[in-house]
Amino acid sequence: MSPERRRRTVEDVRRRLGPAKVSERRACQVLGQSRATQRYVKCPPADEAKLLSEMRQIAARRPRFGSPRIHDALVKKGWKVNHKRVERLWREEGMQVPKKQCKRRRLACGGSENSCVRHRPLRRNHVWSYDFVEDRTEKNRKLRMLVVIDEFTRENLAIEVAWSFRSQQVIEVLQYLFAVRGAPEHLRSDNGPEFVARAVTRWLHRAGVKTLFIAKGSPWENGYVESFNSRFRDELLDRELFVGLEDARWVVDRWRLDYNHQRPHSSLGYQTPAAFAARHGESPVATRCCSSVRPAVSLQNSSDPMNPDPLIQTGR
């Protein structure tokens, strides 16, 4: 039995019998526990948290590595750490390698080489994705919103709101974004008629952008933009009732700026997309100006975080 388990046993016996009836000295004597060991208080080194974080990162990359290989990897990275310390932390954190594994499916049924699993973004402007989101106004008229994101930085480059979209309108949105931010290497989308139209595909070919059409009926292959759409609907569309087109454009543009510059993103280590892009060579000014094909100077110059209820707070 380890010293830690002995300590817990002594504490458990005293708690059950009553601390007033059984002293620590008596409990240690009966259970054969040293009083010095019982009263020992751990003093973890200052670099313990950093070491654990490094161990978890290595274990995430190499899930079948045990503590000896983790120790070897730490030494190669410049850590001066004893193998017994690594083994102790490994055991305390429950990081033992399980004998039984669950097989992982890399490509779902009906998958393709253009899915976000097989073709991952590696850098800024490597892969963009776009999709349509629908909502309705107060009078039950349908609104369509064209969403464009950078999959690597998770930035929302544009949300264009209109009653309907044709291929020429999609080209105009992309043309504006390419002029402001630069063209991506790949553009991922589903097989919607606005995306597979000849006018759009020809224009993208002339711009030097390769298209990545996902398999039909497989929205999970466009996972980055689908994840964004769920956040967009949960945090805004399900909470706002739009009076009309201009009202929807104003609210959506304001939310987009808040998403890029104020809202932390869990996949980016709780950084904002704009801050993450700035660390990877992207100017925050470029992100701020890509709000829409329709310039909105007063909105783009606003740096205040979004209020919980902006329509009430601003007196609309």
C-alpha positions as CSV (number, residue, x, y, z in Angstrom):
1,M,0.0,0.0,0.0
2,S,1.4,3.4,-1.0
3,P,2.0,6.1,1.6
4,E,-0.8,8.2,0.1
5,R,-3.3,5.4,0.6
6,R,-2.1,4.9,4.1
7,R,-2.7,8.6,4.9
8,R,-6.2,8.4,3.5
9,T,-6.9,5.2,5.5
10,V,-5.8,6.9,8.8
11,E,-8.1,9.9,8.0
12,D,-11.0,7.6,7.1
13,V,-10.7,5.6,10.4
14,R,-10.6,8.8,12.5
15,R,-13.6,10.2,10.6
16,R,-15.7,7.1,11.1
17,L,-14.8,6.5,14.8
18,G,-14.7,10.2,15.7
19,P,-11.7,12.5,15.9
20,A,-12.4,13.1,19.6
21,K,-12.3,9.4,20.4
22,V,-9.3,8.3,18.3
23,S,-6.2,10.5,18.1
24,E,-3.9,10.6,15.1
25,R,-1.1,9.1,17.2
26,R,-3.3,6.1,18.2
27,A,-4.6,5.5,14.6
28,C,-1.0,5.6,13.2
29,Q,0.2,3.2,15.9
30,V,-2.5,0.6,15.2
31,L,-2.3,0.9,11.4
32,G,1.5,0.9,11.3
33,Q,1.8,4.4,9.8
34,S,4.7,6.7,10.5
35,R,3.4,10.0,11.9
36,A,6.0,11.9,9.9
37,T,4.6,10.3,6.7
38,Q,1.1,11.0,7.9
39,R,1.8,14.7,8.3
40,Y,3.9,15.1,5.1
41,V,2.7,17.9,2.9
42,K,3.7,17.8,-0.8
43,C,5.6,20.8,-2.1
44,P,5.4,20.4,-6.0
45,P,8.2,22.2,-8.0
46,A,7.4,25.4,-9.8
47,D,7.6,23.7,-13.2
48,E,5.2,20.9,-12.3
49,A,2.2,22.3,-14.2
50,K,4.4,23.1,-17.3
51,L,5.8,19.6,-17.2
52,L,2.4,18.0,-17.0
53,S,1.2,20.1,-19.9
54,E,4.1,19.0,-22.0
55,M,3.5,15.4,-21.1
56,R,-0.2,15.7,-22.1
57,Q,0.8,17.2,-25.4
58,I,3.2,14.4,-26.2
59,A,0.6,11.8,-25.1
60,A,-2.0,13.4,-27.3
61,R,0.3,13.1,-30.3
62,R,1.5,9.6,-29.4
63,P,-1.4,7.9,-27.5
64,R,0.3,4.5,-27.3
65,F,3.5,5.9,-25.7
66,G,4.1,4.8,-22.0
67,S,6.0,6.8,-19.4
68,P,9.5,5.6,-20.5
69,R,9.0,6.9,-24.1
70,I,7.4,10.1,-22.7
71,H,10.5,10.6,-20.5
72,D,12.7,10.0,-23.6
73,A,10.7,12.6,-25.6
74,L,11.0,15.1,-22.7
75,V,14.7,14.7,-22.5
76,K,15.1,15.2,-26.2
77,K,13.1,18.5,-25.8
78,G,15.6,19.7,-23.2
79,W,13.9,18.8,-20.0
80,K,16.1,17.8,-17.1
81,V,13.8,15.4,-15.4
82,N,14.2,12.0,-13.6
83,H,12.4,9.1,-15.1
84,K,10.9,8.3,-11.6
85,R,9.3,11.7,-11.5
86,V,7.8,11.2,-14.9
87,E,6.5,7.8,-13.9
88,R,5.0,9.2,-10.7
89,L,3.2,12.0,-12.5
90,W,2.1,9.6,-15.2
91,R,0.5,7.3,-12.5
92,E,-1.1,10.1,-10.5
93,E,-2.7,11.7,-13.5
94,G,-4.1,8.3,-14.7
95,M,-2.4,8.5,-18.1
96,Q,-1.7,4.8,-18.3
97,V,-2.1,3.4,-21.9
98,P,-5.2,1.3,-22.1
99,K,-4.8,-2.2,-23.4
100,K,-8.1,-2.2,-25.2
101,Q,-8.6,0.3,-28.0
102,C,-11.6,1.5,-29.9
103,K,-11.0,1.6,-33.6
104,R,-11.3,5.0,-35.1
105,R,-13.0,5.6,-38.4
106,R,-11.0,8.2,-40.4
107,L,-13.4,8.6,-43.2
108,A,-17.2,8.2,-42.7
109,C,-19.4,6.3,-45.1
110,G,-19.8,8.3,-48.3
111,G,-16.7,10.3,-47.5
112,S,-14.4,11.9,-50.0
113,E,-10.9,13.2,-50.3
114,N,-12.2,16.8,-50.0
115,S,-13.5,16.3,-46.5
116,C,-12.2,18.4,-43.6
117,V,-10.7,15.2,-42.1
118,R,-8.6,14.3,-45.2
119,H,-7.8,17.9,-46.3
120,R,-7.0,19.9,-43.2
121,P,-6.1,23.6,-43.2
122,L,-2.4,24.1,-42.5
123,R,-2.0,27.9,-42.6
124,R,-3.8,31.1,-43.1
125,N,-5.6,31.4,-46.5
126,H,-4.9,27.7,-47.1
127,V,-8.6,26.6,-47.0
128,W,-11.7,28.7,-46.8
129,S,-15.2,27.3,-46.6
130,Y,-18.6,28.8,-47.3
131,D,-22.2,27.8,-46.8
132,F,-25.7,29.2,-46.6
133,V,-27.7,29.8,-43.4
134,E,-31.4,30.6,-43.5
135,D,-33.7,32.4,-41.1
136,R,-37.0,34.3,-41.3
137,T,-38.1,37.9,-40.5
138,E,-40.9,39.0,-38.3
139,K,-43.3,38.7,-41.2
140,N,-42.1,35.2,-42.0
141,R,-40.1,36.1,-45.1
142,K,-37.1,34.0,-45.7
143,L,-33.6,35.4,-45.3
144,R,-30.5,33.8,-46.8
145,M,-27.0,34.4,-45.4
146,L,-23.8,33.5,-47.1
147,V,-21.1,32.6,-44.5
148,V,-17.4,32.6,-45.4
149,I,-14.7,31.5,-42.9
150,D,-11.0,30.8,-42.8
151,E,-10.7,27.3,-41.5
152,F,-7.2,27.7,-40.0
153,T,-7.7,31.0,-38.1
154,R,-11.5,30.4,-37.6
155,E,-12.1,34.0,-38.7
156,N,-15.5,34.8,-40.0
157,L,-14.6,36.7,-43.1
158,A,-18.1,37.6,-44.2
159,I,-21.8,37.1,-43.6
160,E,-23.7,38.5,-46.5
161,V,-27.5,38.8,-45.9
162,A,-30.0,38.9,-48.7
163,W,-33.5,37.7,-49.7
164,S,-32.0,35.3,-52.2
165,F,-28.6,34.6,-53.9
166,R,-27.6,33.9,-57.4
167,S,-24.2,32.8,-58.7
168,Q,-23.2,36.4,-59.6
169,Q,-23.9,37.6,-56.1
170,V,-21.6,34.8,-54.7
171,I,-18.9,35.9,-57.1
172,E,-19.2,39.5,-55.9
173,V,-18.8,38.5,-52.3
174,L,-15.7,36.4,-53.1
175,Q,-14.3,39.1,-55.3
176,Y,-14.4,41.6,-52.5
177,L,-12.8,39.2,-50.0
178,F,-10.0,38.2,-52.5
179,A,-9.3,41.9,-53.1
180,V,-9.1,42.8,-49.4
181,R,-7.5,39.7,-47.9
182,G,-6.0,37.7,-50.8
183,A,-7.2,34.6,-52.5
184,P,-7.2,31.2,-50.7
185,E,-5.6,28.1,-52.1
186,H,-8.7,26.0,-51.7
187,L,-12.4,26.7,-51.2
188,R,-14.5,24.0,-49.6
189,S,-18.3,23.9,-50.0
190,D,-21.3,21.5,-50.5
191,N,-22.9,20.9,-53.9
192,G,-25.5,23.7,-53.7
193,P,-26.5,25.2,-57.0
194,E,-24.9,28.6,-56.2
195,F,-21.5,26.9,-55.6
196,V,-21.4,24.4,-58.5
197,A,-22.7,26.9,-61.0
198,R,-20.4,27.2,-64.1
199,A,-20.0,31.0,-63.6
200,V,-18.6,30.4,-60.1
201,T,-16.3,27.5,-60.9
202,R,-14.9,29.2,-64.0
203,W,-14.3,32.4,-62.0
204,L,-12.5,30.5,-59.2
205,H,-10.4,28.7,-61.8
206,R,-9.3,32.0,-63.3
207,A,-8.5,33.3,-59.8
208,G,-6.3,30.2,-59.2
209,V,-8.5,28.8,-56.4
210,K,-9.1,25.1,-56.2
211,T,-12.6,23.9,-55.3
212,L,-13.2,21.2,-52.7
213,F,-16.7,19.9,-53.1
214,I,-17.7,17.5,-50.3
215,A,-19.7,14.3,-51.0
216,K,-23.4,14.8,-51.5
217,G,-25.5,14.4,-48.3
218,S,-22.4,14.6,-46.1
219,P,-22.5,18.0,-44.3
220,W,-20.0,16.7,-41.6
221,E,-17.3,16.8,-44.3
222,N,-17.5,20.6,-44.2
223,G,-17.2,20.5,-40.4
224,Y,-15.5,23.9,-39.8
225,V,-18.3,26.0,-41.3
226,E,-21.0,23.7,-40.0
227,S,-19.6,24.2,-36.5
228,F,-19.6,27.9,-37.0
229,N,-23.2,27.8,-38.3
230,S,-24.3,26.1,-35.1
231,R,-22.6,28.8,-33.0
232,F,-24.1,31.5,-35.2
233,R,-27.6,30.1,-34.9
234,D,-27.3,29.4,-31.1
235,E,-25.8,32.7,-30.1
236,L,-27.7,35.1,-32.5
237,L,-30.3,33.8,-34.9
238,D,-32.3,31.9,-32.2
239,R,-32.2,35.0,-30.0
240,E,-33.1,37.8,-32.4
241,L,-36.3,38.7,-34.3
242,F,-35.5,40.6,-37.5
243,V,-37.8,43.3,-38.6
244,G,-36.4,43.4,-42.2
245,L,-33.4,43.0,-44.3
246,E,-31.5,46.1,-43.1
247,D,-32.2,45.2,-39.5
248,A,-30.8,41.8,-40.1
249,R,-27.7,43.1,-41.8
250,W,-26.9,45.6,-38.9
251,V,-27.3,42.9,-36.2
252,V,-25.4,40.2,-38.1
253,D,-22.5,42.6,-38.9
254,R,-22.2,43.6,-35.3
255,W,-22.2,40.0,-34.1
256,R,-19.6,39.1,-36.7
257,L,-17.2,41.7,-35.3
258,D,-17.8,40.6,-31.8
259,Y,-17.1,36.9,-32.9
260,N,-13.8,37.9,-34.5
261,H,-12.4,40.3,-31.9
262,Q,-14.1,39.6,-28.5
263,R,-15.3,36.1,-28.3
264,P,-12.7,33.5,-27.2
265,H,-12.5,30.3,-29.3
266,S,-11.9,27.0,-27.5
267,S,-10.1,25.4,-30.5
268,L,-7.6,28.3,-30.5
269,G,-6.6,28.0,-26.9
270,Y,-9.4,30.5,-25.9
271,Q,-7.9,33.2,-28.1
272,T,-10.1,35.3,-30.3
273,P,-9.8,34.5,-34.1
274,A,-8.3,38.0,-34.7
275,A,-5.7,37.5,-32.0
276,F,-4.8,34.1,-33.4
277,A,-4.6,35.5,-36.9
278,A,-2.3,38.3,-35.7
279,R,0.1,35.8,-34.2
280,H,0.3,34.0,-37.6
281,G,1.1,37.1,-39.6
282,E,-2.4,38.5,-40.2
283,S,-3.1,42.1,-39.7
284,P,-6.2,42.7,-37.5
285,V,-7.1,45.6,-39.7
286,A,-7.6,43.3,-42.7
287,T,-9.9,41.1,-40.6
288,R,-12.0,44.1,-39.5
289,C,-12.5,45.4,-43.0
290,C,-13.9,42.2,-44.4
291,S,-17.3,42.6,-42.9
292,S,-19.4,42.7,-46.1
293,V,-19.6,43.7,-49.7
294,R,-21.5,46.6,-48.3
295,P,-19.1,49.0,-46.5
296,A,-20.3,49.9,-43.0
297,V,-17.8,52.5,-41.7
298,S,-19.5,53.3,-38.4
299,L,-19.8,49.6,-37.6
300,Q,-16.3,48.6,-38.6
301,N,-14.7,51.3,-36.5
302,S,-16.5,50.1,-33.4
303,S,-14.2,48.2,-31.0
304,D,-16.5,47.8,-28.1
305,P,-17.6,44.3,-27.1
306,M,-21.1,43.3,-28.1
307,N,-23.7,44.1,-25.4
308,P,-25.9,41.2,-24.2
309,D,-28.9,42.8,-25.9
310,P,-27.5,45.3,-28.4
311,L,-30.9,46.4,-29.9
312,I,-32.1,47.5,-26.4
313,Q,-28.8,49.0,-25.3
314,T,-28.4,51.1,-28.4
315,G,-32.0,52.4,-28.2
316,R,-33.2,50.8,-31.5
